[in-house]
Structures are given as structure tokens and as C-alpha cells.
């Protein structure tokens, strides 16, 4: 079958096409015929040590497709079921997926829409619900609101009944995000947005902030927090992995700062996150209150071009590759 491997070359990641055998599902796995898969920025950032690919490995982290076969003991899914989920090596014609990482695709979603859901949405879910504990009536700040996680994060915030403030370099993207629930958009590059966040909250600050930008936005995220506020660190699109921390503010306001990454998460915790997402957020996709935002769709053979497009930072939402 056709597939792509990912490897690091001179500090950058590249996709390498390969012909490999169709995998066979083991006990507790399903074999998925891939219809579409999404690009997730974390995987293609070789500057992040957790994602370096010095030894080439199968590329892709999530997808949507049809169950082609099931492994021993699998009763939750059957051949022909439409599924979405996280699976290593999803940039391929077929991929095996652990049953705890799979979910049925809501009927209203296309293959391309379904492919955007797993990694971005579960990451946003863990940051906002699992660790961030956002409640109805609170305020959420999304720094990097135009990214894949950012767009779905905005929608999850509104789904939960929160006020949502978004930060992006592009005022045009922020304007478009108002159609999916963004209440306040702040155009800023890196930092320099805390005063506007405080003004938008009557000086109180936000209850939860998710930082998808990186080190350049960290100080402003901290300044933007209310008393007993929470801050999730998710991405580093600015390439800045270090930042100064105002210990007095963290101490005085009893702030909580945490990271959300799938890289080192054991299978049991991945399964727990998927169960929570299916229970708490997937119904929003099923009834249309949360709508996947796709910036661009590429053909499978255009995957290297899709990666190059993601690296331009031009996208709003997700970039998807579809199988023919």
C-alpha cells in the first residue's frame, strides 16, 4: 500500500513516500481504510525534541475512514463502520487503530471534516475541560485562535457556555472566527495583548488561557489571568521554547500552569481522554453546535505540499489530505 514516513533532515522534517505491506489488526485493534487524514503541526516541528524523527517512522497521527477488518476480541466496531481516531501512521491507505482510540463518526460529518477532529479536538478538550476545568459563565482566552486547536477551542468554550477571547496576528481571521462563536478578537503578534484582555474583562482577567503561540505570548497570558486562573501550554509556533515567569503573580494569584501534550501520554490516559471527549464534546459535533473548520484539502500525493502550506502559517483551522 502507499504510505508516507516522516524523518528529520538538517533540522526540518520531510515526508518520504513508501510502499509497505497492509498492516494486520492485532487483538484489540481495528484495521481502517483511510478516507482522509489531517496535518497536526506538532508532528512536523523538528525543533521540538519530543517530535524529532531522527529514525524515520510512519507519518500521521489521526484520520477518518471505514473499518476494513477487526482484531481478536473486538466487538465495539464491525467492518463498514465509519470511524475517526488517533493512530500512528495514518498517512497511508490503511492503518491499525486501537479500539480505545476510535469513535463512530457523527452522521453529519464528511470524511474530511471527521479527519480534523481527533488530535486537535481531544487536545483542546483536555486543556479546556480535563485540566482547565472551564465552567459556564467563565472566560476563556485562546492565544493562537486561528490554529487547528485554537478554532475548535473557541467552539468548545462556547459549547460550555463561556465567553471567549481570541488572539491572532490576523484581524481578518479573527473576524471570520466570530461566525463560530468568538466574542472578542485581539490582533497581536506574539505578546502585547494583556492590557486589551484585561479591558475586555473589566479588569478581572480570564479564568483560563490556552497558549498555542509559545514563549513570546507566555508573559501576556500570565498577566491576562484572573485570581486563581489557569494557563495551558500547548504549542510553540513562534519557535520560542523559553520564557521568563513572574513568580510573584503566580504566587499571589494562586495561578495554575500546566502543559498538554500527547507525546508521552501512556495508553491508559489516552483512552481516558478519548472517553471523556466522546462523552462531553463529540455530541456537539453530532448536533452541529461545533463545526470543523477546514482551510484547505490536498490530495494524498500532495502531502509534502500540504506540509509546506501549514508551515506558512496562512491557515485558519485545519489542513486535510484525502485519499482518492
C-alpha positions in Angstrom: 0.0 0.0 0.0 1.0 3.6 -0.4 2.2 5.4 2.7 4.4 8.2 4.0 7.2 8.1 6.5 8.5 11.2 8.4 12.1 11.9 9.1 14.3 14.8 10.2 16.8 16.3 7.7 19.0 19.2 8.6 16.7 20.4 11.4 13.5 20.0 9.4 11.0 17.2 8.9 10.3 15.8 5.5 7.7 13.2 4.2 9.0 10.3 2.3 6.7 8.1 0.2 7.0 4.4 0.7 5.3 1.2 -0.4 4.7 -1.0 2.6 2.5 -4.1 3.4 -1.0 -3.6 4.6 -0.9 -4.0 8.4 -3.0 -6.6 10.1 -5.0 -5.8 13.2 -3.9 -7.4 16.5 -6.2 -8.2 19.4 -8.0 -5.1 20.5 -7.3 -3.2 17.2 -9.3 -2.4 14.0 -7.9 -2.0 10.5 -9.1 1.3 9.0 -9.3 2.1 5.3 -8.3 5.7 5.4 -10.5 8.2 3.7 -8.9 11.4 5.0 -6.2 12.5 7.5 -5.3 15.8 9.0 -2.0 17.6 9.5 -1.0 18.4 13.1 1.7 21.0 13.5 3.4 19.3 16.4 4.4 16.3 14.4 6.1 18.4 11.7 8.1 20.7 14.0 11.5 19.1 14.2 12.6 21.9 16.5 10.6 20.2 19.3 12.7 17.4 20.8 9.6 15.3 21.5 8.8 15.2 17.8 12.2 14.8 16.2 12.3 11.9 13.7 16.0 11.0 13.6 14.8 7.4 12.8 12.1 7.5 10.1 8.7 6.3 11.2 5.2 6.1 9.8 3.7 9.6 9.5 0.4 10.9 10.5 -1.4 10.9 13.8 -5.2 10.8 13.2 -7.7 10.0 10.5 -11.2 9.1 9.5 -12.2 6.0 7.5 -14.1 2.8 7.2 -13.4 -0.3 9.4 -12.0 -2.9 7.0 -11.3 -5.7 9.5 -11.2 -6.2 13.3 -8.8 -8.0 15.5 -9.4 -10.7 18.1 -11.9 -9.8 20.8 -13.2 -6.6 19.1 -16.9 -6.2 19.4 -17.4 -2.5 19.6 -16.9 -2.0 15.8 -17.6 -4.0 12.7 -16.4 -3.8 9.1 -18.1 -0.9 7.3 -18.4 1.3 10.3 -17.4 5.0 9.8 -14.8 5.8 12.4 -12.4 8.6 13.5 -9.5 8.3 15.9 -5.8 8.7 16.7 -3.5 6.2 15.0 0.2 6.4 14.3 0.9 6.1 10.6 -2.4 7.5 9.3 -0.9 9.0 6.2 -1.4 5.6 4.4 -4.1 3.7 2.6 -4.7 1.5 5.7 -3.8 2.0 9.3 -4.4 -0.1 12.5 -6.2 1.8 15.3 -6.5 0.8 19.0 -10.2 0.4 19.9 -10.0 2.8 22.8 -8.8 5.5 20.4 -11.7 5.1 17.9 -15.1 6.6 17.8 -18.0 6.4 15.4 -18.2 9.4 13.0 -21.3 11.6 13.6 -23.6 11.2 10.6 -23.5 14.9 9.6 -19.7 15.0 9.2 -17.9 14.4 5.8 -14.7 12.3 5.8 -12.7 15.5 5.5 -14.5 17.1 8.5 -14.2 13.9 10.6 -10.4 13.8 9.9 -9.9 17.2 11.6 -11.4 16.0 14.9 -9.3 13.6 16.8 -6.0 15.1 17.8 -6.9 18.8 17.7 -10.2 18.4 19.5 -9.0 16.0 22.1 -6.0 18.3 22.9 -8.4 21.2 23.2 -10.8 19.1 25.3 -8.0 18.1 27.8 -6.8 21.7 28.0 -10.2 23.3 28.5 -12.2 20.6 30.3 -9.9 17.9 31.7 -7.2 20.2 33.2 -8.6 23.7 32.7 -12.0 22.8 34.3 -13.7 25.7 32.4 -17.3 26.3 33.6 -20.3 28.0 32.1 -20.1 31.8 32.8 -16.3 31.9 32.9 -14.0 33.5 30.4 -11.5 31.6 28.1 -8.6 33.2 26.3 -7.2 31.4 23.2 -3.8 32.7 22.2 -3.4 31.4 18.7 -7.1 31.2 17.9 -6.7 30.6 14.2 -4.8 27.3 14.6 -6.5 23.9 14.4 -6.6 23.5 18.2 -7.4 27.2 18.6 -10.5 27.1 16.3 -12.0 24.1 18.0 -11.0 25.5 21.4 -13.1 28.6 20.6 -16.0 26.4 19.8 -15.7 24.2 22.8 -15.5 27.2 25.0 -18.8 28.5 23.6 -20.3 25.0 23.8 -19.6 25.0 27.5 -21.2 28.5 27.9 -18.1 30.6 28.4 -17.1 34.0 27.0 -14.3 33.5 24.5 -11.5 36.0 23.7 -9.1 35.1 20.8 -5.6 36.4 19.9 -4.2 36.1 16.4 -1.8 38.1 14.2 -4.6 38.3 11.6 -7.6 40.6 12.2 -9.3 39.0 9.1 -9.1 35.5 10.7 -10.4 36.8 14.0 -13.4 38.4 12.1 -14.2 35.0 10.5 -14.0 33.3 13.9 -16.9 35.3 15.1 -19.1 33.1 13.0 -18.2 30.1 15.1 -18.5 31.8 18.5 -15.6 34.2 19.1 -16.8 37.0 21.3 -13.7 39.3 21.3 -10.8 39.2 18.8 -7.5 40.9 19.6 -5.0 41.3 16.8 -1.4 40.9 18.1 1.8 39.3 17.1 3.4 37.2 19.9 2.7 39.3 23.1 1.3 42.7 23.7 -2.3 41.7 24.3 -2.7 41.5 28.1 -4.0 45.1 28.5 -6.7 44.5 25.9 -7.7 41.3 27.5 -8.0 43.0 30.9 -10.0 45.8 29.3 -12.4 43.3 27.7 -12.9 41.6 31.1 -13.5 44.8 33.2 -10.0 44.4 34.7 -10.8 41.0 36.1 -8.8 38.8 33.7 -9.7 35.4 32.3 -10.3 32.2 34.2 -8.5 30.0 31.6 -5.9 30.8 28.9 -4.5 28.3 26.4 -1.2 29.3 24.8 -0.8 27.9 21.3 1.8 30.6 20.3 4.8 29.9 22.6 7.3 31.8 24.7 6.6 35.2 23.1 3.0 35.0 24.4 3.6 33.5 27.8 4.1 36.7 29.9 0.9 38.2 28.5 -1.1 35.0 29.1 0.0 35.1 32.7 -0.9 38.8 33.0 -4.3 38.1 31.5 -5.3 35.6 34.1 -7.8 36.3 36.9 -7.3 35.3 40.5 -6.9 31.5 40.6 -6.7 31.4 36.9 -5.3 28.5 34.8 -2.9 28.5 31.9 -2.4 25.6 29.5 0.8 25.4 27.4 0.2 23.6 24.1 2.3 24.9 21.3 5.4 26.9 20.1 4.6 28.2 16.6 6.8 31.2 17.4 9.8 28.8 17.9 10.4 30.2 21.4 10.6 27.4 23.9 11.7 29.5 26.9 10.1 32.4 28.7 10.5 34.4 31.9 8.0 33.8 34.7 6.6 36.3 37.1 6.7 34.3 40.3 5.1 37.0 42.4 2.0 37.0 40.1 1.8 33.2 40.1 2.2 33.1 43.8 -0.1 36.0 44.7 -3.0 34.9 42.4 -2.6 31.2 43.1 -2.3 30.5 39.4 -2.1 27.0 37.9 0.2 26.5 34.9 0.2 23.1 33.1 1.1 21.5 29.8 -0.9 19.4 27.4 0.9 17.0 25.0 0.2 13.5 23.7 3.8 12.7 23.1 4.5 10.9 26.5 0.9 10.0 27.4 0.5 6.3 28.3 -2.2 4.3 26.6 -4.5 4.3 29.6 -4.5 8.1 29.9 -5.0 8.4 26.1 -8.0 6.1 26.4 -9.4 8.1 29.3 -9.1 11.4 27.3 -10.9 9.8 24.3 -13.7 8.5 26.5 -14.2 12.0 28.1 -14.1 13.7 24.7 -16.7 11.3 23.2 -18.9 11.8 26.3 -18.6 15.5 26.7 -17.8 17.1 23.4 -18.5 14.8 20.4 -22.3 15.4 20.9 -21.6 19.0 19.9 -20.2 17.8 16.6 -23.2 15.5 16.1 -25.8 18.2 16.5 -23.9 21.0 14.7 -23.1 23.2 17.6 -19.4 22.5 16.9 -18.4 22.6 13.2 -15.0 21.6 11.9 -13.3 24.4 10.1 -11.2 23.3 7.1 -8.8 25.7 5.5 -7.7 23.6 2.6 -7.9 20.0 1.3 -5.0 18.3 -0.6 -4.8 15.0 -2.4 -2.8 12.3 -0.7 0.1 12.6 -3.2 0.2 16.3 -2.4 1.1 15.7 1.3 4.5 17.4 1.0 2.8 20.5 -0.4 0.2 20.4 2.4 3.0 20.4 4.9 4.7 23.4 3.2 1.4 25.2 3.3 0.9 24.6 7.0 4.4 26.0 7.6 3.4 29.3 6.0 1.0 29.9 8.9 -1.6 31.0 6.5 -4.3 28.6 7.5 -7.5 29.1 9.5 -8.4 25.9 11.1 -7.2 22.5 9.7 -5.5 21.3 6.6 -6.5 17.8 5.4 -5.3 15.3 2.9 -7.9 12.9 1.3 -7.4 9.6 -0.3 -8.5 9.1 -3.9 
